[in-house]
Amino acid sequence: KSDYIPCICWGRNARFAGKLSVGERIQVWGRIQSREYQKKVGEEQVVNRIAYEVSVNKLELREDE
């Protein structure tokens, strides 16, 4: 089983990441952060959830296999 953690990029890192293809190997530096949100379930029920994501500080393309 795999877990996928979203990575949030801004500015120059976002422009670089936008040019990447699926499956390219990268190295990421950043910090893990969490945020709370509410998800509506059904008509009246609301569930509180926590989302985890990486706030990217640095991003590099890996050349090695």
All heavy atoms as TSV, in Angstrom:
chain	resi	resn	atom	element	x	y	z
A	1	LYS	N	N	0.841	-1.163	0.000
A	1	LYS	CA	C	0.000	0.000	0.000
A	1	LYS	C	C	0.898	1.242	0.000
A	1	LYS	O	O	1.908	1.280	0.674
A	1	LYS	CB	C	-0.904	-0.009	1.221
A	1	LYS	CG	C	-1.802	1.175	1.265
A	1	LYS	CD	C	-2.735	1.136	2.444
A	1	LYS	CE	C	-3.530	2.410	2.348
A	1	LYS	NZ	N	-4.263	2.753	3.481
A	2	SER	N	N	0.498	2.237	-0.727
A	2	SER	CA	C	1.247	3.493	-0.791
A	2	SER	C	C	0.407	4.636	-0.260
A	2	SER	O	O	-0.809	4.661	-0.429
A	2	SER	CB	C	1.635	3.820	-2.233
A	2	SER	OG	O	2.486	2.836	-2.747
A	3	ASP	N	N	1.071	5.571	0.366
A	3	ASP	CA	C	0.428	6.806	0.788
A	3	ASP	C	C	0.990	7.935	-0.053
A	3	ASP	O	O	2.207	8.019	-0.255
A	3	ASP	CB	C	0.700	7.104	2.267
A	3	ASP	CG	C	-0.006	6.119	3.177
A	3	ASP	OD1	O	-1.160	5.778	2.884
A	3	ASP	OD2	O	0.595	5.708	4.175
A	4	TYR	N	N	0.135	8.780	-0.552
A	4	TYR	CA	C	0.547	9.929	-1.345
A	4	TYR	C	C	0.286	11.183	-0.530
A	4	TYR	O	O	-0.836	11.412	-0.088
A	4	TYR	CB	C	-0.210	9.974	-2.669
A	4	TYR	CG	C	0.125	8.791	-3.546
A	4	TYR	CD1	C	-0.635	7.633	-3.503
A	4	TYR	CD2	C	1.226	8.831	-4.395
A	4	TYR	CE1	C	-0.314	6.535	-4.286
A	4	TYR	CE2	C	1.550	7.742	-5.181
A	4	TYR	CZ	C	0.774	6.599	-5.125
A	4	TYR	OH	O	1.094	5.526	-5.897
A	5	ILE	N	N	1.329	11.966	-0.314
A	5	ILE	CA	C	1.200	13.191	0.457
A	5	ILE	C	C	1.323	14.362	-0.509
A	5	ILE	O	O	2.334	14.503	-1.202
A	5	ILE	CB	C	2.286	13.275	1.543
A	5	ILE	CG1	C	2.153	12.078	2.494
A	5	ILE	CG2	C	2.178	14.589	2.314
A	5	ILE	CD1	C	3.245	11.975	3.513
A	6	PRO	N	N	0.301	15.207	-0.590
A	6	PRO	CA	C	0.361	16.351	-1.504
A	6	PRO	C	C	1.513	17.295	-1.133
A	6	PRO	O	O	1.812	17.503	0.043
A	6	PRO	CB	C	-0.983	17.054	-1.302
A	6	PRO	CG	C	-1.858	16.068	-0.620
A	6	PRO	CD	C	-0.962	15.143	0.136
A	7	CYS	N	N	2.154	17.831	-2.145
A	7	CYS	CA	C	3.221	18.809	-1.960
A	7	CYS	C	C	2.748	20.149	-2.519
A	7	CYS	O	O	2.279	20.216	-3.653
A	7	CYS	CB	C	4.493	18.375	-2.672
A	7	CYS	SG	S	5.210	16.876	-1.984
A	8	ILE	N	N	2.875	21.195	-1.719
A	8	ILE	CA	C	2.425	22.530	-2.097
A	8	ILE	C	C	3.641	23.364	-2.475
A	8	ILE	O	O	4.569	23.518	-1.680
A	8	ILE	CB	C	1.670	23.205	-0.926
A	8	ILE	CG1	C	0.584	22.292	-0.376
A	8	ILE	CG2	C	1.127	24.555	-1.356
A	8	ILE	CD1	C	-0.456	21.851	-1.369
A	9	CYS	N	N	3.658	23.871	-3.710
A	9	CYS	CA	C	4.767	24.687	-4.206
A	9	CYS	C	C	4.265	26.083	-4.545
A	9	CYS	O	O	3.143	26.251	-5.010
A	9	CYS	CB	C	5.361	24.084	-5.478
A	9	CYS	SG	S	6.090	22.465	-5.279
A	10	TRP	N	N	5.131	27.086	-4.368
A	10	TRP	CA	C	4.807	28.465	-4.694
A	10	TRP	C	C	5.933	29.060	-5.527
A	10	TRP	O	O	7.064	28.605	-5.474
A	10	TRP	CB	C	4.625	29.293	-3.420
A	10	TRP	CG	C	3.563	28.768	-2.526
A	10	TRP	CD1	C	3.728	27.981	-1.421
A	10	TRP	CD2	C	2.150	28.945	-2.674
A	10	TRP	NE1	N	2.513	27.672	-0.869
A	10	TRP	CE2	C	1.534	28.255	-1.613
A	10	TRP	CE3	C	1.357	29.628	-3.595
A	10	TRP	CZ2	C	0.152	28.238	-1.450
A	10	TRP	CZ3	C	-0.016	29.602	-3.414
A	10	TRP	CH2	C	-0.599	28.910	-2.362
A	11	GLY	N	N	5.615	30.070	-6.300
A	11	GLY	CA	C	6.628	30.838	-7.031
A	11	GLY	C	C	7.451	30.011	-7.991
A	11	GLY	O	O	6.920	29.249	-8.806
A	12	ARG	N	N	8.778	30.146	-7.884
A	12	ARG	CA	C	9.704	29.462	-8.788
A	12	ARG	C	C	9.556	27.949	-8.709
A	12	ARG	O	O	9.616	27.255	-9.735
A	12	ARG	CB	C	11.132	29.885	-8.444
A	12	ARG	CG	C	12.168	29.298	-9.359
A	12	ARG	CD	C	13.533	29.846	-9.081
A	12	ARG	NE	N	13.846	29.708	-7.660
A	12	ARG	CZ	C	14.992	30.045	-7.114
A	12	ARG	NH1	N	15.943	30.565	-7.855
A	12	ARG	NH2	N	15.213	29.885	-5.837
A	13	ASN	N	N	9.349	27.406	-7.495
A	13	ASN	CA	C	9.161	25.958	-7.358
A	13	ASN	C	C	7.898	25.496	-8.076
A	13	ASN	O	O	7.869	24.427	-8.679
A	13	ASN	CB	C	9.094	25.564	-5.885
A	13	ASN	CG	C	10.440	25.609	-5.206
A	13	ASN	OD1	O	11.466	25.445	-5.835
A	13	ASN	ND2	N	10.434	25.865	-3.911
A	14	ALA	N	N	6.839	26.285	-8.032
A	14	ALA	CA	C	5.587	25.925	-8.706
A	14	ALA	C	C	5.775	25.928	-10.223
A	14	ALA	O	O	5.270	25.038	-10.914
A	14	ALA	CB	C	4.479	26.887	-8.310
A	15	ARG	N	N	6.492	26.915	-10.744
A	15	ARG	CA	C	6.735	26.948	-12.192
A	15	ARG	C	C	7.570	25.752	-12.627
A	15	ARG	O	O	7.304	25.139	-13.659
A	15	ARG	CB	C	7.424	28.264	-12.579
A	15	ARG	CG	C	6.476	29.457	-12.510
A	15	ARG	CD	C	7.096	30.714	-13.075
A	15	ARG	NE	N	8.234	31.196	-12.293
A	15	ARG	CZ	C	8.129	31.964	-11.205
A	15	ARG	NH1	N	6.939	32.325	-10.757
A	15	ARG	NH2	N	9.208	32.364	-10.570
A	16	PHE	N	N	8.582	25.381	-11.823
A	16	PHE	CA	C	9.421	24.223	-12.130
A	16	PHE	C	C	8.590	22.935	-12.078
A	16	PHE	O	O	8.657	22.106	-12.982
A	16	PHE	CB	C	10.586	24.148	-11.143
A	16	PHE	CG	C	11.487	22.965	-11.354
A	16	PHE	CD1	C	12.417	22.958	-12.372
A	16	PHE	CD2	C	11.400	21.863	-10.522
A	16	PHE	CE1	C	13.248	21.864	-12.569
A	16	PHE	CE2	C	12.217	20.766	-10.705
A	16	PHE	CZ	C	13.148	20.771	-11.736
A	17	ALA	N	N	7.788	22.780	-11.029
A	17	ALA	CA	C	6.977	21.571	-10.853
A	17	ALA	C	C	5.937	21.438	-11.964
A	17	ALA	O	O	5.587	20.327	-12.365
A	17	ALA	CB	C	6.299	21.576	-9.488
A	18	GLY	N	N	5.454	22.550	-12.479
A	18	GLY	CA	C	4.460	22.520	-13.544
A	18	GLY	C	C	4.975	21.931	-14.841
A	18	GLY	O	O	4.197	21.491	-15.677
A	19	LYS	N	N	6.292	21.884	-15.003
A	19	LYS	CA	C	6.907	21.333	-16.221
A	19	LYS	C	C	7.283	19.867	-16.081
A	19	LYS	O	O	7.735	19.254	-17.034
A	19	LYS	CB	C	8.154	22.147	-16.578
A	19	LYS	CG	C	7.847	23.593	-16.894
A	19	LYS	CD	C	9.111	24.377	-17.109
A	19	LYS	CE	C	8.799	25.856	-17.287
A	19	LYS	NZ	N	10.008	26.675	-17.342
A	20	LEU	N	N	7.111	19.296	-14.887
A	20	LEU	CA	C	7.475	17.895	-14.657
A	20	LEU	C	C	6.430	16.957	-15.248
A	20	LEU	O	O	5.252	17.291	-15.325
A	20	LEU	CB	C	7.603	17.617	-13.160
A	20	LEU	CG	C	8.727	18.340	-12.432
A	20	LEU	CD1	C	8.583	18.126	-10.927
A	20	LEU	CD2	C	10.080	17.875	-12.913
A	21	SER	N	N	6.883	15.776	-15.644
A	21	SER	CA	C	5.976	14.736	-16.132
A	21	SER	C	C	5.742	13.709	-15.036
A	21	SER	O	O	6.581	13.531	-14.145
A	21	SER	CB	C	6.593	14.027	-17.350
A	21	SER	OG	O	6.787	14.942	-18.400
A	22	VAL	N	N	4.633	13.018	-15.110
A	22	VAL	CA	C	4.325	11.963	-14.145
A	22	VAL	C	C	5.412	10.898	-14.228
A	22	VAL	O	O	5.806	10.477	-15.308
A	22	VAL	CB	C	2.943	11.342	-14.439
A	22	VAL	CG1	C	2.698	10.131	-13.557
A	22	VAL	CG2	C	1.853	12.379	-14.254
A	23	GLY	N	N	5.922	10.494	-13.074
A	23	GLY	CA	C	6.939	9.446	-13.015
A	23	GLY	C	C	8.360	9.954	-12.944
A	23	GLY	O	O	9.279	9.164	-12.708
A	24	GLU	N	N	8.573	11.256	-13.142
A	24	GLU	CA	C	9.934	11.785	-13.037
A	24	GLU	C	C	10.377	11.728	-11.585
A	24	GLU	O	O	9.597	11.951	-10.671
A	24	GLU	CB	C	10.006	13.223	-13.547
A	24	GLU	CG	C	9.954	13.296	-15.056
A	24	GLU	CD	C	10.318	14.677	-15.559
A	24	GLU	OE1	O	11.517	14.931	-15.769
A	24	GLU	OE2	O	9.397	15.477	-15.734
A	25	ARG	N	N	11.668	11.417	-11.410
A	25	ARG	CA	C	12.207	11.315	-10.061
A	25	ARG	C	C	12.680	12.688	-9.601
A	25	ARG	O	O	13.456	13.341	-10.286
A	25	ARG	CB	C	13.365	10.336	-10.025
A	25	ARG	CG	C	12.897	8.897	-10.313
A	25	ARG	CD	C	14.047	8.013	-10.574
A	25	ARG	NE	N	14.453	6.927	-9.768
A	25	ARG	CZ	C	13.948	6.427	-8.655
A	25	ARG	NH1	N	12.947	6.972	-8.080
A	25	ARG	NH2	N	14.426	5.378	-8.076
A	26	ILE	N	N	12.190	13.084	-8.424
A	26	ILE	CA	C	12.580	14.375	-7.867
A	26	ILE	C	C	12.985	14.199	-6.407
A	26	ILE	O	O	12.678	13.188	-5.789
A	26	ILE	CB	C	11.448	15.418	-7.965
A	26	ILE	CG1	C	10.199	14.946	-7.216
A	26	ILE	CG2	C	11.129	15.743	-9.416
A	26	ILE	CD1	C	9.132	15.989	-7.064
A	27	GLN	N	N	13.681	15.194	-5.902
A	27	GLN	CA	C	14.005	15.250	-4.484
A	27	GLN	C	C	13.381	16.524	-3.938
A	27	GLN	O	O	13.475	17.585	-4.559
A	27	GLN	CB	C	15.515	15.263	-4.282
A	27	GLN	CG	C	15.933	15.138	-2.848
A	27	GLN	CD	C	17.425	14.853	-2.703
A	27	GLN	OE1	O	18.145	14.695	-3.679
A	27	GLN	NE2	N	17.876	14.778	-1.484
A	28	VAL	N	N	12.722	16.400	-2.782
A	28	VAL	CA	C	11.955	17.507	-2.217
A	28	VAL	C	C	12.443	17.800	-0.801
A	28	VAL	O	O	12.650	16.884	-0.005
A	28	VAL	CB	C	10.452	17.157	-2.174
A	28	VAL	CG1	C	9.657	18.231	-1.479
A	28	VAL	CG2	C	9.911	16.911	-3.563
A	29	TRP	N	N	12.629	19.078	-0.496
A	29	TRP	CA	C	12.905	19.545	0.856
A	29	TRP	C	C	11.736	20.421	1.274
A	29	TRP	O	O	11.250	21.224	0.486
A	29	TRP	CB	C	14.174	20.389	0.924
A	29	TRP	CG	C	15.443	19.641	0.699
A	29	TRP	CD1	C	16.286	19.152	1.643
A	29	TRP	CD2	C	16.036	19.325	-0.568
A	29	TRP	NE1	N	17.359	18.540	1.043
A	29	TRP	CE2	C	17.235	18.632	-0.320
A	29	TRP	CE3	C	15.670	19.547	-1.893
A	29	TRP	CZ2	C	18.064	18.187	-1.327
A	29	TRP	CZ3	C	16.497	19.099	-2.894
A	29	TRP	CH2	C	17.667	18.421	-2.604
A	30	GLY	N	N	11.304	20.279	2.498
A	30	GLY	CA	C	10.198	21.099	2.974
A	30	GLY	C	C	9.789	20.699	4.373
A	30	GLY	O	O	10.524	20.006	5.069
A	31	ARG	N	N	8.623	21.138	4.750
A	31	ARG	CA	C	8.119	20.795	6.085
A	31	ARG	C	C	6.709	20.237	5.960
A	31	ARG	O	O	5.935	20.657	5.097
A	31	ARG	CB	C	8.142	21.997	7.007
A	31	ARG	CG	C	7.247	23.121	6.606
A	31	ARG	CD	C	7.403	24.309	7.573
A	31	ARG	NE	N	6.530	25.394	7.158
A	31	ARG	CZ	C	5.277	25.541	7.565
A	31	ARG	NH1	N	4.755	24.675	8.405
A	31	ARG	NH2	N	4.544	26.537	7.137
A	32	ILE	N	N	6.415	19.279	6.813
A	32	ILE	CA	C	5.077	18.701	6.828
A	32	ILE	C	C	4.186	19.614	7.673
A	32	ILE	O	O	4.569	20.031	8.762
A	32	ILE	CB	C	5.092	17.278	7.402
A	32	ILE	CG1	C	5.930	16.367	6.505
A	32	ILE	CG2	C	3.675	16.740	7.549
A	32	ILE	CD1	C	6.084	14.968	7.028
A	33	GLN	N	N	3.041	19.940	7.121
A	33	GLN	CA	C	2.090	20.761	7.872
A	33	GLN	C	C	0.723	20.101	7.822
A	33	GLN	O	O	0.448	19.274	6.952
A	33	GLN	CB	C	2.034	22.181	7.319
A	33	GLN	CG	C	1.639	22.283	5.868
A	33	GLN	CD	C	1.806	23.695	5.328
A	33	GLN	OE1	O	2.655	24.454	5.767
A	33	GLN	NE2	N	0.982	24.043	4.373
A	34	SER	N	N	-0.104	20.466	8.774
A	34	SER	CA	C	-1.460	19.919	8.823
A	34	SER	C	C	-2.448	21.071	8.848
A	34	SER	O	O	-2.112	22.191	9.235
A	34	SER	CB	C	-1.647	19.034	10.055
A	34	SER	OG	O	-1.507	19.804	11.224
A	35	ARG	N	N	-3.647	20.781	8.398
A	35	ARG	CA	C	-4.720	21.765	8.454
A	35	ARG	C	C	-6.027	21.023	8.688
A	35	ARG	O	O	-6.190	19.880	8.268
A	35	ARG	CB	C	-4.784	22.621	7.189
A	35	ARG	CG	C	-5.026	21.847	5.921
A	35	ARG	CD	C	-5.008	22.757	4.701
A	35	ARG	NE	N	-5.042	21.954	3.497
A	35	ARG	CZ	C	-6.128	21.448	2.938
A	35	ARG	NH1	N	-7.299	21.654	3.490
A	35	ARG	NH2	N	-6.060	20.725	1.844
A	36	GLU	N	N	-6.923	21.674	9.375
A	36	GLU	CA	C	-8.235	21.089	9.646
A	36	GLU	C	C	-9.246	21.636	8.656
A	36	GLU	O	O	-9.160	22.788	8.243
A	36	GLU	CB	C	-8.677	21.425	11.068
A	36	GLU	CG	C	-7.841	20.753	12.132
A	36	GLU	CD	C	-8.355	21.015	13.516
A	36	GLU	OE1	O	-9.593	21.090	13.706
A	36	GLU	OE2	O	-7.512	21.153	14.421
A	37	TYR	N	N	-10.176	20.773	8.261
A	37	TYR	CA	C	-11.271	21.205	7.395
A	37	TYR	C	C	-12.512	20.395	7.736
A	37	TYR	O	O	-12.435	19.394	8.442
A	37	TYR	CB	C	-10.900	21.071	5.916
A	37	TYR	CG	C	-10.734	19.652	5.425
A	37	TYR	CD1	C	-11.775	18.999	4.777
A	37	TYR	CD2	C	-9.534	18.964	5.581
A	37	TYR	CE1	C	-11.637	17.704	4.318
A	37	TYR	CE2	C	-9.380	17.673	5.127
A	37	TYR	CZ	C	-10.432	17.045	4.490
A	37	TYR	OH	O	-10.287	15.770	4.041
A	38	GLN	N	N	-13.638	20.866	7.271
A	38	GLN	CA	C	-14.896	20.167	7.506
A	38	GLN	C	C	-15.424	19.618	6.191
A	38	GLN	O	O	-15.427	20.318	5.180
A	38	GLN	CB	C	-15.929	21.102	8.120
A	38	GLN	CG	C	-15.552	21.573	9.500
A	38	GLN	CD	C	-16.598	22.478	10.098
A	38	GLN	OE1	O	-17.294	23.185	9.394
A	38	GLN	NE2	N	-16.712	22.441	11.420
A	39	LYS	N	N	-15.846	18.366	6.226
A	39	LYS	CA	C	-16.412	17.710	5.050
A	39	LYS	C	C	-17.879	17.428	5.320
A	39	LYS	O	O	-18.233	16.847	6.352
A	39	LYS	CB	C	-15.673	16.407	4.754
A	39	LYS	CG	C	-16.193	15.697	3.534
A	39	LYS	CD	C	-15.363	14.488	3.206
A	39	LYS	CE	C	-15.934	13.827	1.962
A	39	LYS	NZ	N	-15.115	12.724	1.514
A	40	LYS	N	N	-18.712	17.864	4.415
A	40	LYS	CA	C	-20.149	17.639	4.553
A	40	LYS	C	C	-20.470	16.211	4.108
A	40	LYS	O	O	-20.125	15.786	3.013
A	40	LYS	CB	C	-20.909	18.643	3.701
A	40	LYS	CG	C	-22.380	18.662	3.947
A	40	LYS	CD	C	-23.046	19.799	3.207
A	40	LYS	CE	C	-24.522	19.854	3.504
A	40	LYS	NZ	N	-25.197	20.924	2.791
A	41	VAL	N	N	-21.132	15.484	4.984
A	41	VAL	CA	C	-21.534	14.104	4.707
A	41	VAL	C	C	-23.049	14.057	4.815
A	41	VAL	O	O	-23.611	14.237	5.885
A	41	VAL	CB	C	-20.896	13.123	5.711
A	41	VAL	CG1	C	-21.310	11.694	5.410
A	41	VAL	CG2	C	-19.402	13.261	5.728
A	42	GLY	N	N	-23.698	13.835	3.702
A	42	GLY	CA	C	-25.153	13.839	3.715
A	42	GLY	C	C	-25.691	15.259	3.726
A	42	GLY	O	O	-24.989	16.221	3.424
A	43	GLU	N	N	-26.938	15.395	4.099
A	43	GLU	CA	C	-27.599	16.709	4.068
A	43	GLU	C	C	-27.203	17.596	5.239
A	43	GLU	O	O	-27.021	18.783	5.088
A	43	GLU	CB	C	-29.120	16.520	4.045
A	43	GLU	CG	C	-29.652	16.025	2.720
A	43	GLU	CD	C	-29.466	17.043	1.615
A	43	GLU	OE1	O	-29.687	18.235	1.848
A	43	GLU	OE2	O	-29.086	16.621	0.499
A	44	GLU	N	N	-27.102	16.999	6.437
A	44	GLU	CA	C	-26.898	17.819	7.630
A	44	GLU	C	C	-25.644	17.487	8.419
A	44	GLU	O	O	-25.218	18.271	9.257
A	44	GLU	CB	C	-28.115	17.681	8.558
A	44	GLU	CG	C	-29.401	18.181	7.932
A	44	GLU	CD	C	-30.586	18.009	8.863
A	44	GLU	OE1	O	-30.378	17.772	10.060
A	44	GLU	OE2	O	-31.718	18.113	8.374
A	45	GLN	N	N	-25.040	16.347	8.157
A	45	GLN	CA	C	-23.900	15.919	8.963
A	45	GLN	C	C	-22.590	16.480	8.411
A	45	GLN	O	O	-22.342	16.452	7.210
A	45	GLN	CB	C	-23.825	14.400	9.005
A	45	GLN	CG	C	-22.797	13.873	9.963
A	45	GLN	CD	C	-22.816	12.356	10.030
A	45	GLN	OE1	O	-23.504	11.688	9.269
A	45	GLN	NE2	N	-22.026	11.815	10.950
A	46	VAL	N	N	-21.739	16.997	9.316
A	46	VAL	CA	C	-20.426	17.534	8.966
A	46	VAL	C	C	-19.374	16.790	9.774
A	46	VAL	O	O	-19.525	16.581	10.980
A	46	VAL	CB	C	-20.349	19.049	9.264
A	46	VAL	CG1	C	-18.963	19.583	9.009
A	46	VAL	CG2	C	-21.385	19.799	8.444
A	47	VAL	N	N	-18.298	16.368	9.105
A	47	VAL	CA	C	-17.222	15.627	9.763
A	47	VAL	C	C	-15.955	16.483	9.735
A	47	VAL	O	O	-15.606	17.040	8.693
A	47	VAL	CB	C	-16.964	14.288	9.029
A	47	VAL	CG1	C	-15.818	13.541	9.657
A	47	VAL	CG2	C	-18.212	13.433	9.013
A	48	ASN	N	N	-15.285	16.596	10.879
A	48	ASN	CA	C	-14.020	17.309	10.939
A	48	ASN	C	C	-12.896	16.381	10.492
A	48	ASN	O	O	-12.830	15.233	10.927
A	48	ASN	CB	C	-13.736	17.806	12.358
A	48	ASN	CG	C	-14.692	18.907	12.760
A	48	ASN	OD1	O	-15.096	19.716	11.936
A	48	ASN	ND2	N	-15.056	18.932	14.028
A	49	ARG	N	N	-12.031	16.868	9.634
A	49	ARG	CA	C	-10.917	16.082	9.104
A	49	ARG	C	C	-9.621	16.862	9.249
A	49	ARG	O	O	-9.626	18.076	9.388
A	49	ARG	CB	C	-11.131	15.785	7.617
A	49	ARG	CG	C	-12.362	14.981	7.284
A	49	ARG	CD	C	-12.030	13.509	7.296
A	49	ARG	NE	N	-13.187	12.677	7.098
A	49	ARG	CZ	C	-13.470	12.015	5.994
A	49	ARG	NH1	N	-12.704	12.138	4.935
A	49	ARG	NH2	N	-14.527	11.249	5.936
A	50	ILE	N	N	-8.501	16.145	9.162
A	50	ILE	CA	C	-7.175	16.767	9.155
A	50	ILE	C	C	-6.464	16.336	7.883
A	50	ILE	O	O	-6.431	15.143	7.559
A	50	ILE	CB	C	-6.347	16.356	10.383
A	50	ILE	CG1	C	-7.049	16.786	11.661
A	50	ILE	CG2	C	-4.946	16.959	10.311
A	50	ILE	CD1	C	-6.355	16.326	12.926
A	51	ALA	N	N	-5.913	17.292	7.152
A	51	ALA	CA	C	-5.154	17.007	5.939
A	51	ALA	C	C	-3.682	17.304	6.211
A	51	ALA	O	O	-3.346	18.294	6.869
A	51	ALA	CB	C	-5.653	17.874	4.786
A	52	TYR	N	N	-2.798	16.443	5.721
A	52	TYR	CA	C	-1.360	16.633	5.848
A	52	TYR	C	C	-0.797	16.908	4.464
A	52	TYR	O	O	-1.206	16.293	3.479
A	52	TYR	CB	C	-0.696	15.393	6.451
A	52	TYR	CG	C	-1.141	15.141	7.864
A	52	TYR	CD1	C	-2.196	14.278	8.139
A	52	TYR	CD2	C	-0.533	15.789	8.924
A	52	TYR	CE1	C	-2.627	14.061	9.429
A	52	TYR	CE2	C	-0.957	15.580	10.235
A	52	TYR	CZ	C	-1.998	14.713	10.478
A	52	TYR	OH	O	-2.436	14.507	11.761
A	53	GLU	N	N	0.169	17.828	4.388
A	53	GLU	CA	C	0.798	18.177	3.116
A	53	GLU	C	C	2.208	18.665	3.390
A	53	GLU	O	O	2.552	19.016	4.514
A	53	GLU	CB	C	-0.022	19.246	2.393
A	53	GLU	CG	C	-0.264	20.486	3.219
A	53	GLU	CD	C	-1.443	21.309	2.732
A	53	GLU	OE1	O	-2.289	20.794	1.996
A	53	GLU	OE2	O	-1.518	22.481	3.129
A	54	VAL	N	N	3.032	18.656	2.352
A	54	VAL	CA	C	4.403	19.145	2.463
A	54	VAL	C	C	4.472	20.524	1.817
A	54	VAL	O	O	4.094	20.690	0.659
A	54	VAL	CB	C	5.399	18.189	1.769
A	54	VAL	CG1	C	6.811	18.772	1.784
A	54	VAL	CG2	C	5.373	16.825	2.437
A	55	SER	N	N	4.943	21.497	2.572
A	55	SER	CA	C	5.197	22.831	2.043
A	55	SER	C	C	6.630	22.824	1.518
A	55	SER	O	O	7.586	22.732	2.294
A	55	SER	CB	C	5.026	23.872	3.139
A	55	SER	OG	O	5.298	25.158	2.640
A	56	VAL	N	N	6.798	22.884	0.192
A	56	VAL	CA	C	8.087	22.680	-0.452
A	56	VAL	C	C	8.956	23.937	-0.368
A	56	VAL	O	O	8.518	25.026	-0.706
A	56	VAL	CB	C	7.889	22.274	-1.936
A	56	VAL	CG1	C	9.224	22.162	-2.642
A	56	VAL	CG2	C	7.118	20.975	-2.019
A	57	ASN	N	N	10.205	23.739	0.096
A	57	ASN	CA	C	11.200	24.809	0.114
A	57	ASN	C	C	12.153	24.706	-1.068
A	57	ASN	O	O	12.595	25.709	-1.605
A	57	ASN	CB	C	12.036	24.766	1.396
A	57	ASN	CG	C	11.220	25.080	2.623
A	57	ASN	OD1	O	10.235	25.809	2.565
A	57	ASN	ND2	N	11.603	24.495	3.736
A	58	LYS	N	N	12.481	23.459	-1.457
A	58	LYS	CA	C	13.449	23.224	-2.541
A	58	LYS	C	C	13.038	21.969	-3.291
A	58	LYS	O	O	12.525	21.017	-2.697
A	58	LYS	CB	C	14.851	23.052	-1.939
A	58	LYS	CG	C	15.955	22.889	-2.942
A	58	LYS	CD	C	17.295	22.784	-2.233
A	58	LYS	CE	C	18.399	22.517	-3.227
A	58	LYS	NZ	N	19.704	22.330	-2.571
A	59	LEU	N	N	13.300	21.974	-4.595
A	59	LEU	CA	C	12.877	20.894	-5.479
A	59	LEU	C	C	13.962	20.683	-6.517
A	59	LEU	O	O	14.421	21.638	-7.119
A	59	LEU	CB	C	11.575	21.340	-6.148
A	59	LEU	CG	C	10.742	20.422	-6.972
A	59	LEU	CD1	C	10.250	19.259	-6.151
A	59	LEU	CD2	C	9.548	21.199	-7.516
A	60	GLU	N	N	14.410	19.414	-6.698
A	60	GLU	CA	C	15.444	19.098	-7.690
A	60	GLU	C	C	15.059	17.872	-8.492
A	60	GLU	O	O	14.487	16.931	-7.949
A	60	GLU	CB	C	16.787	18.800	-7.010
A	60	GLU	CG	C	17.557	19.991	-6.583
A	60	GLU	CD	C	18.923	19.600	-6.011
A	60	GLU	OE1	O	19.289	18.411	-6.034
A	60	GLU	OE2	O	19.613	20.513	-5.528
A	61	LEU	N	N	15.397	17.897	-9.766
A	61	LEU	CA	C	15.217	16.731	-10.627
A	61	LEU	C	C	16.372	15.774	-10.385
A	61	LEU	O	O	17.524	16.178	-10.341
A	61	LEU	CB	C	15.204	17.173	-12.093
A	61	LEU	CG	C	14.835	16.148	-13.137
A	61	LEU	CD1	C	13.444	15.596	-12.886
A	61	LEU	CD2	C	14.911	16.757	-14.516
A	62	ARG	N	N	16.071	14.476	-10.187
A	62	ARG	CA	C	17.102	13.467	-9.966
A	62	ARG	C	C	17.468	12.832	-11.284
A	62	ARG	O	O	16.600	12.408	-12.027
A	62	ARG	CB	C	16.587	12.377	-9.011
A	62	ARG	CG	C	16.263	12.849	-7.616
A	62	ARG	CD	C	17.485	13.272	-6.837
A	62	ARG	NE	N	18.460	12.214	-6.795
A	62	ARG	CZ	C	18.750	11.503	-5.724
A	62	ARG	NH1	N	18.119	11.707	-4.593
A	62	ARG	NH2	N	19.673	10.559	-5.780
A	63	GLU	N	N	18.741	12.729	-11.564
A	63	GLU	CA	C	19.224	12.139	-12.821
A	63	GLU	C	C	19.502	10.641	-12.676
A	63	GLU	O	O	19.506	9.927	-13.651
A	63	GLU	CB	C	20.502	12.855	-13.282
A	63	GLU	CG	C	20.312	14.332	-13.563
A	63	GLU	CD	C	19.354	14.613	-14.711
A	63	GLU	OE1	O	19.247	13.779	-15.626
A	63	GLU	OE2	O	18.690	15.667	-14.680
A	64	ASP	N	N	19.750	10.178	-11.463
A	64	ASP	CA	C	20.102	8.766	-11.261
A	64	ASP	C	C	18.868	7.889	-11.255
A	64	ASP	O	O	17.777	8.326	-11.001
A	64	ASP	CB	C	20.877	8.589	-9.949
A	64	ASP	CG	C	20.091	9.095	-8.743
A	64	ASP	OD1	O	19.479	10.160	-8.842
A	64	ASP	OD2	O	20.112	8.407	-7.710
A	65	GLU	N	N	19.060	6.649	-11.547
A	65	GLU	CA	C	17.965	5.665	-11.565
A	65	GLU	C	C	18.077	4.751	-10.385
A	65	GLU	O	O	18.918	4.119	-10.058
A	65	GLU	CB	C	18.015	4.862	-12.862
A	65	GLU	CG	C	17.626	5.680	-14.052
A	65	GLU	CD	C	16.121	5.938	-14.168
A	65	GLU	OE1	O	15.335	5.060	-13.819
A	65	GLU	OE2	O	15.766	7.016	-14.573
